[in-house]
Amino acid sequence: MVDPESILSYEVGYKGILWDNRATVSASAYYYDYEDLQVLKQDVVNGIGLNTFVNADEAAAWGIEVEGSVRLSDHWLFSGTYSWNDSEYKEFLSKDANACTLGPLSDGFTQDPLCTEDQNLEGNQFPLMPEHKASANLSYLWNMFDLDWNATVSYFYTGDSWSTPFNNPDYDEVESFDTWDARMMAATADGTWQVTAFVRNIEDDREITTVGRPSTVTQNSGATLLAPRMYGVSVDYTF
């Protein structure tokens, strides 16, 4: 049973149109101050790993987000996004119950205290919150056969992150990854019909996006991978 969490948030932002209406920009900064933040962690009950929630007494997160676009010419359009996010637990004591089922740690310390005593997680980062994320899109637009055409190449980057609040580099680190997509779209001037051909994950990289602790039973760890290269065509009709 966990207590309800509360948050005091501060946000400031800007939106504008620049360069004779050829560019747009949107930027914001935030600071979140948490009390009793609800955190998902794994406990071990009768040798079985179970996901449970616990409260971090005090925690904070802050960052900036920027997105924009610029019309480079009558045919070329560039757009992109960037976010920088940071976080830390300010007051959080918790047992790493899963640690006793893992192999020896690289620092040589015994594992017993890690799973039997509360660990001070002050300064650790929130799980699944990469510090850097970015995307970039380059589009070529033209008109042909009374249709509006758009060909776009996109790049996506996700920085390093942690899979658990314990931030254990031996088991919890998720390394940065990136991917490329492309699509071509043709649409009627009134937007009634739209046909899009796409390919996702052009390089067919099976990067790891999340990692799990080793099983308390099999000692095997799980991971989530990027979807393999995918092709497709979609047809949209608006009425």
Rosetta blueprint (number, residue, H / E / L):
1 M L
2 V L
3 D L
4 P L
5 E L
6 S E
7 I E
8 L E
9 S E
10 Y E
11 E E
12 V E
13 G E
14 Y E
15 K E
16 G E
17 I E
18 L E
19 W L
20 D L
21 N L
22 R L
23 A E
24 T E
25 V E
26 S E
27 A E
28 S E
29 A E
30 Y E
31 Y E
32 Y E
33 D E
34 Y E
35 E E
36 D E
37 L E
38 Q E
39 V E
40 L E
41 K E
42 Q E
43 D E
44 V E
45 V E
46 N L
47 G L
48 I E
49 G E
50 L E
51 N E
52 T E
53 F E
54 V E
55 N E
56 A E
57 D E
58 E E
59 A E
60 A E
61 A E
62 W E
63 G E
64 I E
65 E E
66 V E
67 E E
68 G E
69 S E
70 V E
71 R E
72 L L
73 S L
74 D L
75 H L
76 W E
77 L E
78 F E
79 S E
80 G E
81 T E
82 Y E
83 S E
84 W E
85 N E
86 D E
87 S E
88 E E
89 Y E
90 K E
91 E E
92 F L
93 L E
94 S E
95 K L
96 D L
97 A L
98 N L
99 A H
100 C H
101 T H
102 L L
103 G L
104 P L
105 L L
106 S L
107 D L
108 G L
109 F L
110 T L
111 Q L
112 D H
113 P H
114 L H
115 C H
116 T H
117 E L
118 D L
119 Q E
120 N E
121 L L
122 E L
123 G L
124 N L
125 Q L
126 F L
127 P L
128 L L
129 M L
130 P L
131 E L
132 H E
133 K E
134 A E
135 S E
136 A E
137 N E
138 L E
139 S E
140 Y E
141 L E
142 W E
143 N E
144 M E
145 F L
146 D L
147 L E
148 D E
149 W E
150 N E
151 A E
152 T E
153 V E
154 S E
155 Y E
156 F E
157 Y E
158 T E
159 G L
160 D L
161 S E
162 W E
163 S L
164 T L
165 P L
166 F L
167 N L
168 N L
169 P L
170 D L
171 Y L
172 D L
173 E E
174 V E
175 E L
176 S L
177 F E
178 D E
179 T E
180 W E
181 D E
182 A E
183 R E
184 M E
185 M E
186 A E
187 A E
188 T E
189 A L
190 D L
191 G L
192 T L
193 W E
194 Q E
195 V E
196 T E
197 A E
198 F E
199 V E
200 R E
201 N L
202 I L
203 E L
204 D L
205 D L
206 R L
207 E L
208 I E
209 T E
210 T E
211 V E
212 G L
213 R L
214 P L
215 S L
216 T L
217 V L
218 T L
219 Q L
220 N L
221 S L
222 G L
223 A E
224 T E
225 L E
226 L L
227 A L
228 P L
229 R L
230 M E
231 Y E
232 G E
233 V E
234 S E
235 V E
236 D E
237 Y E
238 T L
239 F L
